[in-house]
């Protein structure tokens, strides 16, 4: 029996060794299949099967997979289907179905669809949509280059032509914009901040836009027929008085708009366009550069007409509606270079400019010659300022027949020209002939603050008028000579100028109707020249009939000019004292008072205090009359440029500058 038991035990062992292994367990998944988008991942749990597991994708171009314990991570690569093969340690096998969907692409959104550039000019484009980080590329880096920082793309013009800039997000979303680079280079120097190539004369023959920035104006820059120069609000040009070419002749850089060309300089009250001196603040002077010259195709009364100032520009024609562009909210400072004796560049020179042109809110300050001069033409203007000019403030010649309303002139007692300085100077032409069209300009609502009454020590001679005391000129350096003051209005040489609803203060002579050449007095007698509702205050004398460089005006109190002005039919008035007008301010050297090196005092007007409006009770209020004036003129109840002394009535606020010497540009 014992032996039988041993045999049975042995047989049991043998039988146990012959038992089959268990069947492999196929892995199961939760969820049973997976859908992911391109670039995204999902996880799947293995709910059955023997660990550890291995995974393999049937198409790694579609999806990839990795395993961590019983968790599978599936990542979509490109749209399509794939299987993830999962094997357990016991040989169990299963496949996980994966569907990869196309990723939703977030294309960048750009602030522009195209950009016009000058050579060497840089502009920026803003990205407001898309998926950072961004990359950029140019279809032609020889035309334009591009770079990106955050959401700002910078593009720079290299040469003329068109390039396509592509912006790509990290999700492969794309957007494009075109860059058109003008094939005529007008900007030079560091970062394209110099207008003009440095030669004495430089011509712009195609249309261009100057973006907001600070530029140096170099040489005589001509905008030629057919071209338009557009300047963005807030742009600053710094004019120079360099010696060009072989550095032999100083010309004073200037911007000249030729016949058939246009300038679109449309600033705003908050962002005026400024043409000023390239000198640092505290060192700027009259005649630091030239000025702006615009030539049109309207009528004049000359045989031929090359514009004053030495430049090569003609003007005139038969198109009184000619359009030379827009000047709005523009300041012109420290210009007026004297190219030659009696051939100066004015602050703003207008030759036969047509009435299709818009000129509003323009200030000319510290000009070395006339602040404004019109040679023929029909252009109208409103809201003009002439501040501390050297020669005349508003000079009209050669058949100018435009209309001017709301104008301010403020003189510096220390500055007057050798030719005698006036508020108005007007000729029909240089000979005083009756050439048509006559100069028939009409002014209304003008305030002119003369030199007398501003300084108790004023003396109308070269001992006092030296041009130096307030540091506003460099006479010896730029061939400007000081002279004396003459009149509020010097109308001569058969001019038919008319003035209405205006006020003038503090000149040695109020009105000179000069008959030395031509029949100006005859025009006044016939009513072709009218002075109506005009107030004089603080004049040395009401009128005279002769021009005098020495101040020797005739002493006849009954001279033609005086009798004409005081004719009661014309509603003009004469006040002995400037204070009688009730102006808020009648001096150009009101506070603030500045003390400078060596104790020398310089006076200027702070923009916040500048106010030449009438106070309550002023005789200027409720005294205007617009009978006979056409619809160009805005009827007012007041005489002069301002309705009152309130800030809301002060149209110089916000854009004018009465202390450009100390302005940071």
C-alpha positions as CSV (number, residue, x, y, z in Angstrom):
1,X,0.0,0.0,0.0
2,X,2.8,2.3,0.9
3,X,4.3,1.6,-2.5
4,X,0.9,2.4,-4.2
5,X,0.7,5.8,-2.4
6,X,4.1,6.8,-3.7
7,X,3.1,5.9,-7.2
8,X,-0.1,8.0,-7.0
9,X,1.8,11.1,-5.7
10,X,4.3,10.8,-8.6
11,X,1.5,10.6,-11.1
12,X,-0.1,13.8,-9.5
13,X,3.1,15.7,-9.9
14,X,3.4,14.6,-13.5
15,X,-0.2,15.6,-14.2
16,X,0.3,19.0,-12.7
17,X,3.3,19.8,-14.9
18,X,1.3,19.0,-17.9
19,X,-1.5,21.8,-17.1
20,X,-2.0,24.5,-20.0
21,X,-1.0,28.2,-19.4
22,X,-4.0,30.6,-19.1
23,X,-5.2,32.5,-22.3
24,X,-3.8,36.1,-22.9
25,X,-6.2,38.8,-21.9
26,X,-6.8,41.4,-24.6
27,X,-6.5,45.0,-23.3
28,X,-9.7,47.0,-23.2
29,X,-9.9,50.8,-23.2
30,X,-11.9,53.6,-21.8
31,X,-13.0,55.3,-23.9
32,X,-13.1,52.7,-26.6
33,X,-11.8,55.1,-29.3
34,X,-10.4,58.6,-29.3
35,X,-10.7,61.7,-31.4
36,X,-8.1,64.5,-31.2
37,X,-7.2,67.6,-33.3
38,X,-3.9,68.3,-34.8
39,X,-1.4,69.3,-32.2
40,X,-3.6,68.3,-29.3
41,X,-3.5,65.2,-27.0
42,X,-5.9,62.9,-25.2
43,X,-5.5,60.1,-22.6
44,X,-7.1,56.7,-22.7
45,X,-7.2,54.2,-19.7
46,X,-6.5,50.5,-20.1
47,X,-9.2,48.7,-18.1
48,X,-8.1,45.1,-18.7
49,X,-5.1,43.3,-19.8
50,X,-1.7,42.4,-18.3
51,X,0.8,45.2,-17.6
52,X,3.3,46.3,-18.5
53,X,2.0,47.4,-21.9
54,X,3.7,48.6,-25.1
55,X,2.1,50.9,-27.6
56,X,2.8,51.5,-31.3
57,X,1.1,53.8,-33.8
58,X,0.2,52.4,-37.2
59,X,1.0,55.9,-38.6
60,X,3.2,58.3,-36.7
61,X,2.5,60.9,-39.4
62,X,-1.1,60.9,-38.2
63,X,-0.8,60.2,-34.4
64,X,1.8,59.3,-31.9
65,X,1.3,57.4,-28.6
66,X,3.1,56.8,-25.3
67,X,2.3,54.6,-22.3
68,X,2.6,55.3,-18.6
69,X,1.3,52.4,-16.5
70,X,-2.2,51.8,-17.7
71,X,-2.6,55.3,-19.3
72,X,-2.1,55.9,-23.0
73,X,-1.4,59.4,-24.3
74,X,-2.4,60.0,-27.9
75,X,-1.2,63.1,-29.8
76,X,-2.6,64.2,-33.1
77,X,-0.1,65.1,-35.8
78,X,-2.1,65.5,-39.0
79,X,-5.7,64.9,-40.0
80,X,-6.6,61.3,-40.7
81,X,-7.1,57.9,-39.0
82,X,-4.6,55.7,-37.2
83,X,-4.6,52.6,-35.0
84,X,-2.7,52.4,-31.7
85,X,-1.5,48.8,-31.2
86,X,-1.4,47.9,-27.5
87,X,0.2,44.7,-26.3
88,X,0.1,43.3,-22.7
89,X,2.8,41.3,-21.0
90,X,0.7,38.2,-21.4
91,X,0.6,38.6,-25.1
92,X,-2.8,40.2,-25.0
93,X,-3.3,42.5,-27.9
94,X,-5.8,45.1,-29.0
95,X,-6.0,48.2,-31.2
96,X,-7.3,51.6,-30.3
97,X,-8.9,53.6,-33.1
98,X,-7.8,57.2,-33.3
99,X,-9.3,59.9,-35.5
100,X,-7.2,63.1,-35.9
101,X,-9.2,66.2,-37.0
102,X,-7.9,69.3,-38.6
103,X,-6.8,71.9,-36.1
104,X,-8.8,75.2,-36.0
105,X,-6.4,77.8,-37.3
106,X,-6.6,81.3,-35.8
107,X,-5.3,83.6,-38.6
108,X,-3.6,86.8,-37.5
109,X,-5.6,90.0,-37.9
110,X,-3.6,93.0,-39.2
111,X,-4.2,96.7,-38.8
112,X,-3.7,97.4,-42.5
113,X,-3.9,95.5,-45.8
114,X,-1.2,97.6,-47.5
115,X,1.5,100.1,-46.6
116,X,3.0,102.8,-48.8
117,X,6.6,103.5,-48.0
118,X,9.4,105.7,-49.0
119,X,12.9,104.2,-49.5
120,X,14.6,104.0,-46.1
121,X,11.3,104.7,-44.3
122,X,10.0,102.4,-41.6
123,X,6.4,101.9,-40.7
124,X,4.7,99.6,-38.2
125,X,1.7,97.2,-38.5
126,X,-0.2,95.9,-35.5
127,X,-1.3,92.2,-35.1
128,X,-4.6,92.0,-33.2
129,X,-5.5,88.3,-33.7
130,X,-3.8,85.0,-34.3
131,X,-1.8,82.7,-32.1
132,X,1.6,84.0,-30.8
133,X,4.5,83.7,-31.3
134,X,4.6,85.2,-34.7
135,X,7.1,85.0,-37.5
136,X,7.3,87.3,-40.6
137,X,8.8,86.9,-44.1
138,X,9.1,89.2,-47.1
139,X,8.5,88.0,-50.6
140,X,11.3,90.3,-51.7
141,X,13.8,91.6,-49.1
142,X,15.3,93.7,-51.9
143,X,12.1,95.8,-51.9
144,X,11.1,95.7,-48.2
145,X,12.3,94.0,-45.1
146,X,10.2,93.0,-42.1
147,X,10.7,92.0,-38.5
148,X,8.4,91.3,-35.6
149,X,8.4,92.0,-31.9
150,X,5.5,90.7,-30.0
151,X,2.4,91.9,-32.0
152,X,4.2,94.7,-33.9
153,X,5.6,94.2,-37.4
154,X,8.2,96.7,-38.6
155,X,8.6,97.1,-42.3
156,X,11.3,99.2,-44.1
157,X,11.4,100.3,-47.7
158,X,14.6,99.3,-49.5
159,X,13.9,100.0,-53.2
160,X,11.0,100.7,-55.5
161,X,8.5,98.0,-56.0
162,X,5.9,95.8,-54.2
163,X,6.6,93.1,-51.7
164,X,4.2,90.8,-49.8
165,X,4.8,90.4,-46.1
166,X,3.5,87.2,-44.6
167,X,2.8,86.9,-40.8
168,X,2.6,83.4,-39.5
169,X,1.3,82.3,-36.0
170,X,2.4,79.4,-34.0
171,X,-0.7,77.5,-35.2
172,X,0.3,78.1,-38.8
173,X,-2.4,80.7,-39.2
174,X,-1.3,83.3,-41.8
175,X,-2.1,86.8,-43.0
176,X,-0.4,89.0,-45.5
177,X,-0.1,92.7,-46.4
178,X,1.4,94.4,-49.3
179,X,4.2,97.0,-49.1
180,X,4.5,99.4,-52.0
181,X,7.8,101.3,-52.0
182,X,7.9,104.4,-54.0
183,X,10.6,104.1,-56.6
184,X,11.5,107.8,-56.1
185,X,13.6,108.3,-53.0
186,X,12.9,111.6,-51.1
187,X,14.0,110.6,-47.6
188,X,17.7,110.3,-46.8
189,X,20.1,110.3,-43.9
190,X,19.8,108.4,-40.6
191,X,16.6,106.3,-40.6
192,X,15.2,108.3,-43.5
193,X,14.7,111.5,-41.5
194,X,16.1,114.0,-44.1
195,X,13.8,115.4,-46.8
196,X,16.1,116.2,-49.7
197,X,19.4,114.6,-50.7
198,X,21.6,117.4,-49.5
199,X,22.0,119.2,-52.9
200,X,21.1,122.8,-53.3
201,X,17.9,121.8,-55.3
202,X,16.0,118.6,-55.1
203,X,12.9,117.7,-57.0
204,X,10.0,115.4,-56.0
205,X,8.2,114.2,-59.2
206,X,5.8,111.6,-57.7
207,X,3.3,111.6,-55.0
208,X,4.5,110.8,-51.5
209,X,3.2,110.6,-47.9
210,X,5.5,111.8,-45.1
211,X,4.5,109.9,-41.9
212,X,4.3,111.5,-38.5
213,X,7.8,112.1,-37.3
214,X,10.7,114.6,-37.1
215,X,12.6,115.4,-40.3
216,X,15.3,117.8,-41.4
217,X,14.5,119.9,-44.5
218,X,17.7,120.2,-46.6
219,X,18.0,122.4,-49.7
220,X,15.4,123.8,-51.9
221,X,12.9,120.9,-52.2
222,X,10.6,121.3,-55.1
223,X,7.3,119.4,-55.5
224,X,6.9,119.2,-59.2
225,X,3.8,119.4,-61.4
226,X,1.5,116.4,-61.0
227,X,3.0,115.3,-57.6
228,X,1.3,115.6,-54.3
229,X,3.2,115.8,-51.0
230,X,1.0,114.6,-48.1
231,X,2.2,115.3,-44.5
232,X,0.6,113.5,-41.6
233,X,-0.5,115.5,-38.5
234,X,2.1,116.0,-35.8
235,X,5.0,116.0,-38.2
236,X,7.9,118.4,-37.5
237,X,10.3,119.7,-40.2
238,X,13.5,121.4,-39.1
239,X,14.8,123.8,-41.7
240,X,18.5,124.5,-42.1
241,X,20.6,127.2,-43.5
242,X,23.5,125.0,-44.7
243,X,25.9,126.0,-47.4
244,X,25.1,123.5,-50.1
245,X,27.1,122.2,-53.1
246,X,30.6,123.4,-52.4
247,X,29.5,125.1,-49.2
248,X,29.9,128.5,-50.9
249,X,26.3,129.9,-51.0
250,X,23.9,129.8,-48.1
251,X,20.3,129.5,-49.5
252,X,18.0,128.6,-46.6
253,X,16.2,125.4,-47.1
254,X,12.7,125.8,-48.4
255,X,9.7,123.8,-49.6
256,X,8.4,124.9,-53.0
257,X,5.1,123.7,-54.4
258,X,5.2,124.2,-58.1
259,X,2.3,124.9,-60.4
260,X,0.2,121.8,-60.9
261,X,1.6,120.2,-57.7
262,X,-0.1,119.9,-54.3
263,X,0.7,120.0,-50.7
264,X,-1.7,118.3,-48.2
265,X,-0.5,119.5,-44.8
266,X,-3.6,119.0,-42.8
267,X,-2.7,119.0,-39.1
268,X,-5.1,119.1,-36.2
269,X,-5.6,121.4,-33.2
270,X,-3.9,118.7,-31.1
271,X,-1.3,117.7,-33.6
272,X,-0.3,120.7,-35.8
273,X,2.3,120.3,-38.5
274,X,5.4,122.4,-37.7
275,X,8.1,123.9,-39.9
276,X,10.8,125.3,-37.6
277,X,14.5,125.9,-37.1
278,X,17.0,123.1,-36.9
279,X,18.9,125.0,-34.2
280,X,18.5,123.9,-30.6
281,X,16.1,125.7,-28.4
282,X,17.5,129.0,-27.0
283,X,19.5,129.5,-30.2
284,X,16.9,129.8,-32.9
285,X,16.7,133.1,-34.9
286,X,14.8,134.7,-37.7
287,X,16.2,133.6,-41.1
288,X,17.4,130.2,-39.8
289,X,15.9,128.7,-43.0
290,X,13.7,129.8,-45.9
291,X,10.0,129.1,-45.9
292,X,7.1,127.6,-47.8
293,X,6.4,128.8,-51.3
294,X,3.2,127.7,-53.2
295,X,2.7,128.5,-56.8
296,X,-0.6,128.2,-58.6
297,X,-2.4,128.8,-61.9
298,X,-4.8,131.7,-60.9
299,X,-4.6,135.1,-62.5
300,X,-2.0,137.9,-61.7
301,X,-1.4,141.2,-63.4
302,X,2.3,140.6,-64.4
303,X,3.7,140.0,-67.8
304,X,5.7,137.1,-66.5
305,X,6.0,135.9,-63.0
306,X,8.9,134.1,-61.3
307,X,8.3,133.9,-57.6
308,X,10.3,136.0,-55.2
309,X,13.1,134.4,-53.2
310,X,15.6,133.3,-55.9
311,X,13.9,129.9,-56.5
312,X,13.1,128.6,-59.9
313,X,9.3,128.7,-59.8
314,X,6.8,130.5,-62.0
315,X,3.2,131.2,-61.2
316,X,0.0,132.4,-62.8
317,X,-2.6,131.4,-65.4
318,X,-6.3,131.6,-66.0
319,X,-7.7,129.1,-63.5
320,X,-8.9,131.1,-60.5
321,X,-10.3,127.9,-59.0
322,X,-7.0,126.1,-59.1
323,X,-6.2,123.8,-56.2
324,X,-2.7,123.7,-54.7
325,X,-3.8,121.6,-51.7
326,X,-4.4,122.2,-48.0
327,X,-2.6,124.0,-45.2
328,X,-4.5,123.6,-41.9
329,X,-3.1,123.8,-38.4
330,X,0.4,124.6,-39.7
331,X,3.2,126.6,-37.9
332,X,6.1,128.2,-39.8
333,X,8.8,129.4,-37.4
334,X,12.2,131.2,-37.8
335,X,12.1,131.3,-41.6
336,X,12.5,134.2,-44.0
337,X,15.9,133.8,-45.4
338,X,17.1,136.9,-47.5
339,X,18.3,135.3,-50.7
340,X,19.3,138.7,-52.0
341,X,18.4,142.3,-51.4
342,X,14.7,142.8,-52.1
343,X,14.5,139.1,-53.0
344,X,13.7,137.4,-49.8
345,X,12.0,134.1,-49.0
346,X,8.9,134.9,-46.9
347,X,7.4,132.7,-44.2
348,X,4.5,131.8,-46.5
349,X,4.7,132.9,-50.1
350,X,1.6,132.4,-52.3
351,X,2.0,133.0,-56.0
352,X,-1.2,133.0,-58.0
353,X,-2.7,130.4,-55.7
354,X,-6.4,129.6,-56.6
355,X,-9.4,129.6,-54.5
356,X,-9.6,125.8,-54.6
357,X,-6.8,125.7,-52.1
358,X,-7.6,125.6,-48.4
359,X,-5.6,127.7,-46.0
360,X,-6.8,127.8,-42.4
361,X,-5.1,128.0,-38.9
362,X,-1.6,129.0,-40.0
363,X,0.9,130.7,-37.8
364,X,4.1,132.4,-39.1
365,X,6.5,133.4,-36.3
366,X,9.9,135.1,-36.2
367,X,10.2,135.5,-39.9
368,X,13.1,137.3,-41.4
369,X,11.0,139.0,-44.0
370,X,7.2,139.3,-44.6
371,X,5.2,136.8,-42.6
372,X,2.7,136.3,-45.5
373,X,3.0,137.6,-49.1
374,X,0.5,137.0,-51.9
375,X,1.5,137.7,-55.5
376,X,-1.8,137.6,-57.4
377,X,-4.2,134.7,-57.0
378,X,-7.6,134.2,-55.5
379,X,-7.0,131.9,-52.5
380,X,-9.1,132.7,-49.4
381,X,-7.9,132.1,-45.8
382,X,-9.1,132.2,-42.2
383,X,-7.4,132.1,-38.9
384,X,-3.9,133.4,-39.7
385,X,-1.3,134.5,-37.1
386,X,1.8,136.7,-37.8
387,X,4.0,136.8,-34.7
388,X,7.2,138.9,-34.2
389,X,8.0,139.1,-37.9
390,X,10.7,141.3,-39.3
391,X,9.1,143.1,-42.2
392,X,5.4,143.3,-43.1
393,X,2.8,141.0,-41.6
394,X,0.3,140.8,-44.6
395,X,1.7,141.9,-47.9
396,X,-0.6,141.7,-51.0
397,X,0.5,142.4,-54.5
398,X,0.0,141.8,-58.3
399,X,-3.8,141.5,-58.4
400,X,-4.4,139.3,-55.4
401,X,-8.2,139.2,-55.0
402,X,-8.7,136.7,-52.2
403,X,-10.5,137.2,-48.9
404,X,-9.0,136.9,-45.4
405,X,-11.0,136.7,-42.2
406,X,-9.9,136.2,-38.6
407,X,-6.2,137.2,-38.5
408,X,-3.9,138.2,-35.7
409,X,-0.6,140.1,-35.9
410,X,1.6,140.9,-32.9
411,X,4.8,142.9,-33.4
412,X,8.0,142.9,-31.5
413,X,9.0,146.5,-30.7
414,X,12.7,145.6,-31.2
415,X,12.4,144.3,-34.7
416,X,11.7,146.3,-37.9
417,X,13.0,146.0,-41.4
418,X,15.1,148.5,-43.3
419,X,12.3,148.9,-45.8
420,X,9.9,150.1,-42.9
421,X,7.7,147.6,-41.3
422,X,3.9,147.7,-41.6
423,X,1.0,145.6,-40.6
424,X,-0.5,145.7,-44.1
425,X,1.5,146.5,-47.2
426,X,-0.3,146.4,-50.5
427,X,0.5,147.2,-54.2
428,X,-1.3,146.7,-57.4
429,X,2.2,146.1,-58.9
430,X,5.6,147.6,-58.5
431,X,5.0,150.4,-60.9
432,X,1.6,151.4,-59.7
433,X,0.0,150.8,-63.1
434,X,-3.6,150.0,-63.6
435,X,-2.9,146.4,-64.8
436,X,-5.8,144.1,-64.4
437,X,-6.8,142.3,-62.3
438,X,-6.4,144.9,-59.6
439,X,-5.3,143.9,-56.1
440,X,-8.7,143.8,-54.5
441,X,-8.1,141.7,-51.4
442,X,-10.7,142.0,-48.6
443,X,-9.8,141.7,-44.9
444,X,-12.2,141.4,-42.1
445,X,-11.9,140.7,-38.4
446,X,-8.2,141.4,-38.1
447,X,-6.4,142.4,-34.9
448,X,-2.9,144.0,-35.3
449,X,-0.9,144.8,-32.2
450,X,1.8,147.3,-33.1
451,X,5.1,148.2,-31.4
452,X,4.0,151.3,-29.6
453,X,2.5,150.8,-26.1
454,X,4.3,147.5,-25.6
455,X,7.4,149.1,-24.1
456,X,7.4,152.5,-22.3
457,X,11.0,153.0,-23.7
458,X,10.0,152.4,-27.3
459,X,11.7,154.8,-29.7
460,X,11.3,154.5,-33.4
461,X,15.0,154.6,-34.4
462,X,17.9,152.2,-35.0
463,X,19.2,153.0,-31.5
464,X,16.3,151.2,-30.0
465,X,15.2,148.9,-32.8
466,X,18.4,146.8,-32.9
467,X,17.0,143.4,-33.3
468,X,19.2,142.0,-30.6
469,X,17.8,142.8,-27.2
470,X,15.3,139.9,-27.1
471,X,17.7,137.6,-28.9
472,X,15.4,137.0,-31.8
473,X,17.7,137.6,-34.8
474,X,21.2,137.5,-36.1
475,X,21.4,140.5,-38.3
476,X,25.1,140.5,-39.2
477,X,25.2,136.8,-40.0
478,X,22.2,136.8,-42.4
479,X,22.4,140.2,-44.0
480,X,19.2,141.5,-42.3
481,X,19.3,145.2,-41.5
482,X,17.1,146.9,-39.0
483,X,14.9,149.8,-39.9
484,X,11.9,151.6,-38.3
485,X,8.2,151.1,-38.0
486,X,5.9,152.9,-40.3
487,X,2.2,152.2,-40.5
488,X,-0.6,149.9,-39.6
489,X,-1.7,150.0,-43.3
490,X,0.4,151.2,-46.1
491,X,-1.7,151.0,-49.3
492,X,0.1,152.2,-52.4
493,X,0.7,151.8,-56.1
494,X,-2.9,151.7,-57.1
495,X,-4.0,148.8,-54.8
496,X,-7.7,148.4,-54.2
497,X,-7.3,146.7,-50.8
498,X,-10.3,146.9,-48.5
499,X,-10.5,146.2,-44.8
500,X,-13.5,145.8,-42.5
501,X,-14.4,145.2,-38.8
502,X,-10.7,145.3,-37.7
503,X,-8.6,146.9,-35.0
504,X,-5.0,148.2,-35.2
505,X,-2.9,149.5,-32.3
506,X,0.4,151.3,-31.7
507,X,2.0,152.3,-35.0
508,X,3.7,155.6,-35.8
509,X,1.1,156.1,-38.6
510,X,-2.3,154.4,-38.8
511,X,-3.1,154.7,-42.6
512,X,-1.0,155.7,-45.5
513,X,-2.8,156.0,-48.8
514,X,0.3,156.5,-50.9
515,X,-0.1,158.2,-54.3
516,X,3.6,158.3,-55.2
517,X,3.0,155.7,-57.9
518,X,-0.5,155.0,-59.2
519,X,-3.8,156.5,-58.1
520,X,-4.5,154.8,-54.8
521,X,-6.3,157.8,-53.5
522,X,-8.5,157.8,-56.5
523,X,-9.4,154.2,-55.8
524,X,-10.4,155.3,-52.3
525,X,-12.5,158.2,-53.5
526,X,-14.3,156.0,-56.0
527,X,-15.1,153.4,-53.4
528,X,-12.9,150.7,-55.0
529,X,-10.7,150.8,-51.9
530,X,-12.8,150.7,-48.6
531,X,-11.8,151.0,-45.0
532,X,-15.0,150.5,-42.9
533,X,-15.6,149.8,-39.2
534,X,-11.9,149.9,-38.5
535,X,-10.7,151.0,-35.1
536,X,-7.3,152.7,-34.5
537,X,-5.8,153.1,-31.0
538,X,-2.5,154.5,-29.7
539,X,-1.3,155.7,-33.1
540,X,1.4,158.3,-33.5
541,X,-0.9,159.9,-36.1
542,X,-4.0,158.7,-37.8
543,X,-2.8,159.2,-41.4
544,X,0.0,160.3,-43.7
545,X,0.3,160.3,-47.5
546,X,4.0,159.6,-47.9
547,X,6.4,156.7,-47.3
548,X,9.4,157.6,-45.2
549,X,12.4,155.5,-44.2
550,X,13.4,158.2,-41.7
551,X,10.0,158.8,-40.0
552,X,9.6,162.2,-41.7
553,X,5.9,161.9,-42.5
554,X,4.0,165.0,-43.6
555,X,2.6,167.0,-40.7
556,X,-0.6,168.1,-42.3
557,X,-3.4,166.9,-40.0
558,X,-5.9,167.2,-42.8
559,X,-4.0,165.0,-45.2
560,X,-6.0,162.7,-47.5
561,X,-5.4,159.6,-45.5
562,X,-6.6,161.1,-42.2
563,X,-9.6,162.7,-43.8
564,X,-10.5,159.5,-45.6
565,X,-10.2,157.4,-42.4
566,X,-12.2,159.8,-40.3
567,X,-15.1,160.2,-42.7
568,X,-18.1,159.6,-40.6
569,X,-19.8,157.6,-43.3
570,X,-17.3,154.8,-42.9
571,X,-17.8,154.2,-39.1
572,X,-14.1,154.1,-38.3
573,X,-13.0,155.2,-34.9
574,X,-9.8,156.6,-33.3
575,X,-8.9,156.0,-29.7
576,X,-6.0,157.9,-28.1
577,X,-5.0,155.1,-25.8
578,X,-4.7,151.4,-26.5
579,X,-6.2,150.7,-23.0
580,X,-9.5,152.3,-24.2
581,X,-10.1,149.2,-26.4
582,X,-10.5,146.9,-23.4
583,X,-8.3,144.2,-24.8
584,X,-7.3,141.4,-22.4
585,X,-3.7,141.8,-23.5
586,X,-2.2,144.4,-25.9
587,X,1.5,143.6,-25.4
588,X,3.5,140.8,-26.8
589,X,5.8,140.7,-23.7
590,X,3.2,140.0,-21.0
591,X,4.1,137.5,-18.4
592,X,5.9,135.2,-18.0
593,X,9.1,137.2,-17.7
594,X,12.2,135.2,-18.0
595,X,15.6,136.1,-16.5
596,X,18.5,134.6,-18.5
597,X,22.2,134.7,-18.4
598,X,23.9,137.9,-17.3
599,X,20.6,139.3,-16.0
600,X,19.4,140.0,-19.5
601,X,15.6,139.9,-19.7
602,X,13.7,138.2,-22.5
603,X,10.0,138.4,-23.0
604,X,7.7,135.9,-24.5
605,X,4.0,135.0,-24.4
606,X,3.1,131.7,-22.7
607,X,0.6,129.8,-24.7
608,X,-1.7,129.6,-21.7
609,X,-1.8,133.3,-21.2
610,X,-1.8,134.6,-24.8
611,X,-5.1,136.4,-25.2
612,X,-5.9,139.4,-27.4
613,X,-9.7,139.2,-27.0
614,X,-11.9,142.1,-25.9
615,X,-13.1,142.1,-22.3
616,X,-16.7,142.9,-21.2
617,X,-17.6,146.5,-22.1
618,X,-15.0,146.8,-24.9
619,X,-16.1,149.2,-27.7
620,X,-15.1,146.4,-30.1
621,X,-18.2,144.4,-29.1
622,X,-21.4,144.9,-31.0
623,X,-19.7,147.2,-33.5
624,X,-19.3,145.1,-36.6
625,X,-21.1,145.5,-39.9
626,X,-21.0,143.0,-42.8
627,X,-23.2,144.9,-45.3
628,X,-21.9,144.2,-48.8
629,X,-19.6,141.3,-47.9
630,X,-20.2,138.0,-49.5
631,X,-20.9,134.6,-48.0
632,X,-17.2,133.7,-47.5
633,X,-17.3,136.0,-44.4
634,X,-18.8,134.7,-41.2
635,X,-20.9,137.5,-39.9
636,X,-19.9,138.6,-36.3
637,X,-21.1,141.2,-33.9
638,X,-17.5,142.1,-32.9
639,X,-14.6,144.0,-34.4
640,X,-11.2,142.2,-34.5
641,X,-10.2,138.6,-34.5
642,X,-11.8,137.5,-31.3
643,X,-15.3,137.5,-29.9
644,X,-14.3,137.8,-26.3
645,X,-11.4,137.1,-23.9
646,X,-12.8,133.7,-22.9
647,X,-10.8,130.5,-23.7
648,X,-13.7,129.2,-25.8
649,X,-13.4,132.2,-28.1
650,X,-9.6,132.1,-28.4
651,X,-9.0,130.2,-31.7
652,X,-5.2,130.2,-31.1
653,X,-5.6,127.7,-28.2
654,X,-4.1,124.3,-28.5
655,X,-2.2,124.7,-31.8
656,X,-0.4,128.1,-31.9
657,X,2.9,128.6,-30.1
658,X,4.0,132.0,-28.9
659,X,7.3,130.8,-27.4
660,X,8.8,128.5,-30.0
661,X,12.3,129.6,-28.9
662,X,12.0,127.4,-25.9
663,X,10.0,124.5,-27.3
664,X,11.5,121.0,-27.5
665,X,11.2,119.6,-31.0
